[in-house]
Amino acid sequence: MATNPIGKGSQTIGINMPKKMADELEKRAESMLISKSKYCKIVLGEWLKSGKKLTLSEKN
């Protein structure tokens, strides 16, 4: 059984996204000298702290 690298009280998630979006995330993370994972965690954390609602709609 694998252990979570950051310990108890954490959870690992994985997402699939278009390559163009993933490339952009990688480019932005590299410009900050951090991993894609760390960059995504920072971006999502800032959005959650903002308290803003995200409006979702289906693509046609």
C-alpha positions as CSV (number, residue, x, y, z in Angstrom):
1,M,0.0,0.0,0.0
2,A,1.4,3.4,-1.0
3,T,1.6,6.2,1.5
4,N,0.7,9.8,0.7
5,P,3.9,11.9,0.6
6,I,2.4,14.8,2.6
7,G,0.9,12.6,5.3
8,K,-2.4,12.1,7.0
9,G,-5.3,14.4,6.4
10,S,-4.4,14.7,2.7
11,Q,-5.7,13.2,-0.5
12,T,-4.2,12.8,-3.9
13,I,-6.3,13.6,-6.9
14,G,-5.7,13.3,-10.7
15,I,-7.4,15.0,-13.6
16,N,-7.4,14.7,-17.3
17,M,-7.4,17.9,-19.4
18,P,-6.7,19.0,-22.9
19,K,-3.0,19.0,-23.8
20,K,-3.0,22.7,-24.7
21,M,-4.2,23.5,-21.1
22,A,-1.7,21.1,-19.5
23,D,1.1,22.7,-21.6
24,E,0.1,26.2,-20.4
25,L,0.1,25.0,-16.8
26,E,3.5,23.5,-17.2
27,K,4.8,26.7,-18.8
28,R,3.5,28.8,-16.0
29,A,4.8,26.5,-13.3
30,E,8.3,26.4,-14.9
31,S,8.4,30.2,-15.0
32,M,8.0,30.1,-11.2
33,L,10.5,27.2,-10.8
34,I,7.8,25.0,-9.2
35,S,6.1,21.7,-10.2
36,K,2.8,21.6,-12.1
37,S,1.2,20.0,-9.1
38,K,2.4,22.8,-6.8
39,Y,1.2,25.5,-9.2
40,C,-2.2,23.9,-9.5
41,K,-2.4,23.7,-5.7
42,I,-1.6,27.4,-5.4
43,V,-4.1,28.5,-8.1
44,L,-6.9,26.4,-6.6
45,G,-6.1,27.5,-3.1
46,E,-6.2,31.2,-4.1
47,W,-9.6,30.6,-5.8
48,L,-11.0,28.8,-2.8
49,K,-9.8,31.5,-0.5
50,S,-11.5,34.2,-2.7
51,G,-14.9,32.7,-2.0
52,K,-16.0,33.3,-5.6
53,K,-18.5,31.0,-7.2
54,L,-17.6,29.3,-10.4
55,T,-20.4,29.2,-13.0
56,L,-20.4,26.0,-15.0
57,S,-22.3,25.3,-18.2
58,E,-22.4,22.4,-20.6
59,K,-20.6,22.7,-23.9
60,N,-22.7,22.1,-27.0
